[in-house]
Amino acid sequence: MSRILISGYYGFNNAGDDVVLYGIISSLQREQPNISLAVLSNQPDRTAELFGIEAYDRWSFGTIVRELSRSDMLVMGGGTLMQDVTSPRSVLYYLGIVTIAKLLRKPVVFYAQGFGPILKPLSRQVIKRVVNHVDVITVRDYESGEDFKACGVKKAPIHVTADPALTISPEDISDARGKELLHGLFADPDKPLVAISVRDWKQEQAFKQAIAKAADWFVLRGWNVLFLPMHVPSDLAPSKEIMEQMTQPGARLLDAPVTFHDIMSVLKQCDYVVGMRLHSLILACMLRIPFIGISYDPKIDRFVERAGMPNAGHITELDEAQLLALLAEKIDGLAAEIDLVTEHSRVLAIEAAKSSELVLQALRT
């Protein structure tokens, strides 16, 4: 039985990265049901419980070497692993694992990667030196592939696919937990529901007032408004700050301890999503729910464009009047938005599935 070790940003209570891992696991198991999968995690026991596969300490060098030795392939899981804007150590950490795998003569596949920003020349040099030895690269958008090439990655074949979360089937997501959570939050859970997913970004503050006005706008139109943190605890504070700036009562914050399964179940009950967090938008697309993106990073712009949904613009230039006008246009034409996101979701799911097909092809060669 073939064994694959998966490495990525897992075990950090980030629902976006969890749904990426879930998408990778479910897609690979769909293609090859008897495959053996293991993952490196910051919380191995928690990850093993959530995903039902073996999980090991991502910080233990000896454990990493042992598990790579036991495996037939290393998969560098989705997300934006090649970036140094949060820390220059990120690139060095992940490419260190790739280097160990290649020294052990293991094939390596980059799975639906995003790219950047890369700010430091050293990061570019290490990417060029190491990633050219990777066997297959799949990227979640065309621009990420071009960014790899701009860093000097010329030898490894690059394929444009899509985010692994898009391979998740909406039919596999339970309604029960989401309905239970919402019934505990809203007096009338049958009203239309909008989920708002925000995060802090650098020192930016002005965008919060515009989002508060948008939340008020939904309340005045008879909607339930739910602030949905995708990364706990970091998303809680900006959500609360925006709620405090609202003038209309009734918005709620999902601050109960939840898993990514719970978040998917809650999102499945929504009628619209307003999101800064990338995977709030990706999950909305997978669930055929119309959405509007608010950008803080090029990855938001890239996905929103592929999904055919509106982009309210960058948080540094977010205009309250334009945001409300755009929401009014899209909500008034909600049926057409549902048709549009449904078609794009279907196409992107097919694209996303290609990553697991390429992994298994590389495993057989």
C-alpha positions in Angstrom: 0.0 0.0 0.0 1.4 3.4 -1.0 2.0 5.9 1.8 2.0 9.7 1.4 3.2 12.2 4.0 1.5 15.6 3.9 3.1 18.8 5.1 1.5 22.2 5.5 0.2 24.7 8.0 -1.9 22.3 10.0 -2.8 22.1 13.6 -3.1 25.9 14.2 -6.9 26.2 14.6 -7.2 27.8 11.2 -10.4 26.6 9.5 -9.1 27.6 6.1 -6.1 25.3 6.3 -8.2 22.6 7.8 -10.5 22.5 4.9 -7.5 22.5 2.6 -6.3 19.3 4.3 -9.8 17.8 4.3 -10.0 18.5 0.6 -6.6 16.9 -0.1 -7.4 13.8 2.0 -10.9 13.3 0.6 -9.8 13.8 -3.0 -6.9 11.4 -2.8 -9.1 8.8 -1.1 -11.7 9.2 -3.7 -9.1 8.5 -6.4 -7.4 5.7 -4.5 -9.5 4.4 -1.6 -6.7 2.2 -0.1 -4.0 4.8 0.1 -2.3 5.4 3.4 -2.0 9.1 4.4 -0.2 10.8 7.3 0.3 14.5 8.1 2.7 16.8 10.0 0.8 19.0 12.5 1.3 21.5 15.3 -1.3 19.5 17.3 -0.9 15.9 16.1 -3.4 14.3 18.5 -6.1 16.9 17.6 -5.4 16.6 13.9 -5.5 12.8 14.0 -8.9 13.0 15.8 -10.3 15.5 13.3 -9.2 13.8 10.1 -8.9 10.2 10.9 -5.3 9.8 9.6 -1.9 9.5 11.4 -0.5 12.8 12.5 3.0 13.6 13.7 4.8 16.5 15.3 5.9 19.1 12.7 8.6 20.5 14.9 10.5 17.2 15.6 13.4 16.8 13.1 13.8 13.1 14.0 10.1 12.5 13.5 10.1 14.2 10.2 13.0 12.1 8.9 11.5 8.9 10.2 8.1 9.5 8.7 9.6 10.6 5.3 11.7 7.4 5.4 8.5 5.4 5.9 6.6 7.2 3.1 6.6 6.8 -0.7 6.0 10.5 -1.4 5.9 13.9 0.2 3.0 16.2 -0.6 3.4 19.8 0.3 -0.3 20.6 1.0 -2.2 23.5 -0.3 -2.3 27.1 0.9 0.4 29.7 0.5 3.5 28.0 1.9 5.9 29.9 -0.3 5.7 33.3 1.4 7.9 35.3 3.7 5.6 38.2 4.6 4.6 36.6 8.0 8.1 35.2 8.7 11.2 34.5 6.6 11.3 31.2 8.4 8.3 29.9 6.6 10.1 29.3 3.3 13.1 27.8 5.0 11.0 25.5 7.1 9.0 24.0 4.2 11.8 23.8 1.8 13.9 22.2 4.5 11.4 19.3 4.6 11.5 19.2 0.8 15.3 18.9 0.9 15.2 16.1 3.4 12.7 14.2 1.2 14.9 14.6 -1.9 18.0 13.5 0.1 15.9 10.4 0.9 15.1 10.0 -2.8 11.4 10.5 -2.3 9.2 12.2 -5.0 7.8 15.5 -3.9 4.6 17.1 -5.2 3.4 20.7 -4.4 -0.3 20.4 -4.2 -2.5 23.4 -5.3 -0.1 26.0 -3.9 -0.6 29.7 -3.8 2.5 31.9 -3.9 3.8 34.9 -2.2 4.4 37.6 -1.3 8.1 36.9 -1.4 10.0 40.0 -0.1 13.5 38.8 0.6 16.2 37.9 -2.0 17.3 34.9 0.1 13.8 33.4 -0.1 13.9 33.7 -3.9 17.3 32.0 -4.1 16.3 29.1 -1.9 13.0 28.6 -3.9 15.0 28.5 -7.1 17.6 26.1 -5.7 15.2 23.7 -4.0 11.9 23.8 -6.0 13.5 23.0 -9.3 14.0 19.5 -7.9 10.3 19.0 -7.1 8.7 16.4 -9.3 5.3 18.1 -9.9 3.9 21.5 -9.0 0.2 22.2 -9.0 -1.0 25.8 -8.3 -4.4 27.1 -7.4 -4.3 29.9 -9.9 -2.4 31.0 -13.0 -0.6 33.9 -11.3 1.0 31.6 -8.7 2.5 29.5 -11.5 3.9 32.6 -13.1 5.3 33.7 -9.7 7.1 30.4 -9.3 8.6 30.9 -12.8 9.7 34.4 -11.9 11.7 33.0 -9.0 13.6 30.8 -11.5 11.6 27.6 -11.2 12.0 26.3 -14.7 12.6 22.5 -14.4 9.6 21.3 -12.4 6.4 21.0 -14.4 3.7 23.4 -13.3 0.0 22.7 -13.6 -2.8 25.2 -12.9 -5.6 23.5 -10.9 -7.7 25.0 -8.0 -8.0 25.0 -4.3 -8.5 21.5 -2.7 -11.5 22.7 -0.7 -13.4 23.0 -4.0 -13.3 19.1 -4.3 -15.4 18.8 -1.2 -19.0 17.7 -2.0 -21.7 19.8 -0.4 -23.8 16.6 0.0 -21.1 15.3 2.5 -21.6 18.3 4.8 -24.2 17.8 7.5 -26.9 20.4 8.1 -27.6 19.4 11.6 -24.7 21.0 13.5 -25.0 24.3 11.6 -28.8 24.5 12.3 -28.1 23.7 16.0 -25.6 26.5 16.3 -27.8 29.1 14.5 -30.9 28.2 16.5 -28.8 29.0 19.6 -27.8 32.4 18.2 -30.9 33.9 16.4 -34.4 34.4 17.7 -35.7 33.8 14.1 -33.3 31.5 12.3 -35.6 31.3 9.3 -34.6 34.8 8.1 -32.1 34.9 5.3 -28.5 34.7 6.7 -25.3 36.5 5.7 -22.0 35.4 7.1 -19.2 38.0 7.4 -15.6 36.8 7.8 -13.0 39.4 8.6 -9.4 39.5 9.9 -7.0 42.2 11.1 -4.4 43.3 8.5 -1.4 45.3 9.6 -2.6 48.6 11.1 -5.6 49.1 8.8 -8.8 50.2 10.6 -10.9 52.3 8.3 -12.3 49.3 6.5 -14.1 48.2 9.6 -16.5 51.1 9.5 -17.5 50.3 6.0 -18.1 46.6 6.9 -20.2 47.7 9.9 -22.4 49.8 7.6 -22.8 46.8 5.3 -23.8 44.7 8.3 -26.4 47.3 9.3 -27.7 47.3 5.8 -28.4 43.6 6.0 -30.1 43.9 9.3 -32.4 46.7 8.0 -33.3 44.5 5.1 -34.5 41.7 7.5 -31.4 39.5 7.4 -29.7 37.7 10.2 -26.0 38.7 10.4 -23.4 36.3 11.6 -19.7 37.2 12.1 -17.8 34.0 11.4 -14.2 33.7 12.6 -12.1 31.4 10.4 -9.0 31.6 12.6 -9.5 31.6 16.3 -8.6 33.6 18.4 -7.1 36.1 15.9 -10.4 36.8 14.1 -12.5 37.4 17.2 -11.2 40.9 18.0 -11.8 42.4 14.6 -15.2 40.9 14.4 -16.1 42.4 17.8 -14.7 45.8 16.8 -16.9 45.9 13.7 -20.0 44.8 15.7 -19.4 47.6 18.2 -19.4 50.1 15.3 -22.8 48.9 14.1 -25.9 51.0 14.8 -28.4 48.2 14.3 -28.8 45.5 17.0 -29.1 41.7 16.3 -25.8 40.7 14.7 -24.2 37.6 16.3 -20.7 36.3 16.6 -19.9 32.5 16.4 -17.4 32.4 19.3 -18.2 28.9 20.6 -15.5 26.3 20.2 -16.1 24.8 16.7 -14.3 22.6 14.2 -14.0 23.2 10.5 -16.8 20.6 10.1 -19.0 22.9 12.2 -18.0 26.0 10.1 -18.8 24.2 6.9 -22.2 23.2 8.3 -22.9 26.8 9.4 -21.9 28.2 6.0 -24.2 25.7 4.3 -27.2 27.5 6.0 -26.1 30.9 4.6 -27.7 32.8 1.7 -24.7 35.1 1.2 -21.1 35.6 2.3 -19.1 38.8 2.7 -15.5 37.7 3.2 -11.9 38.8 3.7 -10.7 35.3 4.7 -10.0 33.4 1.5 -11.5 30.1 2.6 -14.8 31.7 3.6 -15.1 32.6 -0.1 -13.8 29.2 -1.3 -16.2 27.4 0.9 -19.1 29.6 -0.2 -18.2 28.8 -3.8 -18.0 25.1 -3.1 -21.5 25.3 -1.4 -22.9 27.4 -4.4 -23.5 30.4 -2.2 -23.0 33.9 -3.8 -20.4 36.1 -2.1 -18.5 39.3 -2.3 -14.8 39.5 -1.6 -12.9 42.2 0.3 -9.2 42.1 -0.6 -6.1 42.4 1.6 -3.9 40.1 -0.6 -3.7 39.2 -4.3 -4.9 35.7 -3.5 -8.4 37.2 -2.8 -8.5 39.0 -6.1 -7.4 35.9 -8.0 -10.0 33.6 -6.5 -12.9 36.1 -6.7 -12.1 36.6 -10.4 -12.0 32.8 -11.1 -15.3 32.3 -9.2 -17.0 35.1 -11.2 -18.1 36.9 -8.1 -17.8 40.7 -7.2 -14.8 42.2 -5.6 -15.4 45.2 -3.3 -11.8 46.2 -3.6 -8.8 46.5 -1.3 -9.3 47.3 2.4 -7.1 50.4 2.1 -9.6 51.9 -0.4 -12.8 50.3 0.7 -15.6 52.8 0.0 -18.8 52.5 2.1 -21.1 53.9 -0.5 -19.7 51.7 -3.3 -19.8 48.7 -1.1 -23.5 49.2 -0.2 -24.4 49.9 -3.9 -22.7 46.7 -5.0 -24.4 44.7 -2.3 -27.8 46.2 -3.3 -27.2 45.2 -6.9 -26.2 41.7 -6.1 -28.8 40.9 -3.4 -31.6 42.3 -5.7 -30.3 39.9 -8.4 -29.6 37.0 -6.0 -31.1 34.3 -8.2 -28.7 35.2 -11.1 -25.8 35.2 -8.6 -26.7 31.7 -7.4 -26.7 30.4 -11.0 -23.4 32.1 -11.7 -21.6 30.8 -8.7 -23.1 27.3 -9.2 -21.6 27.1 -12.7 -18.2 28.4 -11.6 -18.2 26.0 -8.7 -18.8 23.1 -11.0 -15.8 24.0 -13.3 -13.5 24.8 -10.4 -14.3 21.4 -8.7 -13.2 19.6 -11.9 -10.0 21.7 -12.0 -9.3 21.1 -8.3 -9.5 17.3 -8.7 -6.6 17.3 -11.2 -4.1 17.8 -8.3 -4.9 14.4 -6.8 -4.8 12.8 -10.2 -1.3 14.2 -10.8 -0.1 13.1 -7.3 -1.2 9.5 -8.1 0.4 9.6 -11.5 3.7 10.8 -9.9 3.4 8.0 -7.3 3.1 5.3 -10.0 6.2 6.5 -12.0 
